[in-house]
Amino acid sequence: MKKLAAISTSISYILLSAKNAFAQGPDIVVNPPAGGYENLGDFITNALQISFIVAIILVLAFLVWGAFDWITSGGDKEAVGKARSKIINALVGMAVLAIAYAIFTLAGQFLGFNVKEFTIPTPPPRTGS
């Protein structure tokens, strides 16, 4: 048992003292990644712009869906009423999106976000093999 304790103590001493032998000099340079966002403002701007684009596509889809229901209603009062409510809800959604975008643009001006330029960061091309 004493031999096992002596062996484990000597092995741990060797491993702990070996870190100085493998240490590098102060010339290690860590470069930031080439792709991605440079600051939080760019990330927020792109995330909100993507959400606005998705919301606009959904509003237009609901508007077309309501118009299609109206056209295919065949004069049925209940079907026309449902189609009209879809169209009205889509128009209200479009108005809410316009107001939200105006607020977003105004907040971007005050907080320094780059609201007008929409870029999706991509990784740099691979070099080598």
PLY file of the C-alpha trace (Angstrom):
ply
format ascii 1.0
element vertex 129
property float x
property float y
property float z
element edge 128
property int vertex1
property int vertex2
end_header
0.00 0.00 0.00
2.90 2.31 0.79
4.42 1.53 -2.62
1.16 2.49 -4.39
0.96 5.76 -2.50
4.60 6.54 -3.28
4.12 5.73 -6.97
0.97 7.87 -7.29
2.64 10.75 -5.45
5.68 10.62 -7.70
3.54 10.40 -10.86
1.44 13.39 -9.83
4.61 15.35 -9.01
6.03 14.56 -12.46
2.81 15.53 -14.22
2.43 18.77 -12.29
6.02 19.81 -12.83
5.85 18.96 -16.55
3.55 21.91 -17.26
6.52 24.26 -17.16
8.33 22.20 -19.77
5.43 22.44 -22.23
4.59 26.10 -21.62
4.80 28.45 -24.60
6.36 31.87 -24.66
4.39 35.13 -24.71
4.24 35.12 -28.54
0.87 33.31 -28.73
-1.61 35.40 -30.70
-5.34 34.67 -30.64
-7.14 36.14 -33.64
-10.88 36.80 -33.58
-13.01 34.78 -35.99
-13.34 36.23 -39.48
-17.12 35.85 -39.85
-20.03 36.81 -37.64
-21.23 39.98 -35.99
-18.93 42.72 -34.80
-21.29 44.05 -32.14
-24.65 43.39 -30.51
-26.37 46.17 -32.45
-25.78 44.44 -35.78
-27.18 41.19 -34.42
-30.32 42.89 -33.06
-30.82 44.80 -36.30
-30.57 41.68 -38.45
-32.77 39.61 -36.14
-35.51 42.25 -36.13
-35.30 42.79 -39.86
-35.63 39.05 -40.49
-38.65 38.93 -38.18
-40.22 41.89 -40.00
-39.69 40.19 -43.36
-41.30 36.96 -42.11
-44.20 38.93 -40.60
-44.80 40.84 -43.85
-44.85 37.58 -45.81
-47.38 36.13 -43.34
-49.58 39.25 -43.53
-49.60 39.11 -47.30
-50.40 35.39 -47.21
-53.39 36.05 -44.92
-54.53 38.87 -47.21
-54.41 36.59 -50.25
-56.11 33.80 -48.27
-58.95 36.14 -47.29
-59.33 37.36 -50.88
-59.39 33.77 -52.14
-62.06 32.86 -49.56
-64.11 35.91 -50.62
-63.90 34.98 -54.30
-64.81 31.34 -53.67
-67.60 32.12 -51.17
-70.26 31.95 -53.88
-72.39 34.66 -52.26
-72.74 32.86 -48.91
-73.12 35.58 -46.24
-71.28 33.63 -43.56
-68.33 32.79 -45.84
-68.11 36.41 -47.03
-68.10 37.57 -43.40
-65.25 35.18 -42.50
-63.28 36.27 -45.57
-63.86 39.93 -44.73
-62.64 39.40 -41.17
-59.47 37.70 -42.50
-58.79 40.64 -44.79
-59.46 43.19 -42.02
-57.21 41.29 -39.61
-54.45 41.17 -42.23
-54.75 44.93 -42.81
-54.64 45.59 -39.06
-51.56 43.38 -38.85
-49.95 45.37 -41.66
-50.68 48.62 -39.81
-49.19 47.20 -36.60
-46.08 46.13 -38.54
-45.72 49.59 -40.06
-45.94 51.22 -36.62
-43.50 48.69 -35.14
-41.04 49.30 -37.96
-41.29 53.06 -37.46
-40.59 52.63 -33.74
-37.72 50.27 -34.54
-36.22 52.79 -36.96
-36.58 55.62 -34.45
-35.01 53.54 -31.67
-32.20 52.57 -34.03
-31.44 56.22 -34.68
-31.22 56.95 -30.96
-29.29 53.81 -29.97
-26.95 53.73 -32.96
-28.14 50.55 -34.66
-27.54 50.24 -38.37
-31.19 50.00 -39.39
-30.97 50.65 -43.12
-28.33 48.11 -44.12
-29.40 44.50 -43.96
-26.58 41.98 -44.13
-26.41 38.33 -43.22
-22.89 37.43 -42.14
-21.36 34.49 -43.90
-18.27 32.49 -43.03
-15.13 33.27 -45.00
-14.24 30.96 -47.90
-12.02 28.02 -47.10
-8.45 28.16 -48.24
-6.16 25.25 -48.84
-7.23 21.72 -49.57
0 1
1 2
2 3
3 4
4 5
5 6
6 7
7 8
8 9
9 10
10 11
11 12
12 13
13 14
14 15
15 16
16 17
17 18
18 19
19 20
20 21
21 22
22 23
23 24
24 25
25 26
26 27
27 28
28 29
29 30
30 31
31 32
32 33
33 34
34 35
35 36
36 37
37 38
38 39
39 40
40 41
41 42
42 43
43 44
44 45
45 46
46 47
47 48
48 49
49 50
50 51
51 52
52 53
53 54
54 55
55 56
56 57
57 58
58 59
59 60
60 61
61 62
62 63
63 64
64 65
65 66
66 67
67 68
68 69
69 70
70 71
71 72
72 73
73 74
74 75
75 76
76 77
77 78
78 79
79 80
80 81
81 82
82 83
83 84
84 85
85 86
86 87
87 88
88 89
89 90
90 91
91 92
92 93
93 94
94 95
95 96
96 97
97 98
98 99
99 100
100 101
101 102
102 103
103 104
104 105
105 106
106 107
107 108
108 109
109 110
110 111
111 112
112 113
113 114
114 115
115 116
116 117
117 118
118 119
119 120
120 121
121 122
122 123
123 124
124 125
125 126
126 127
127 128
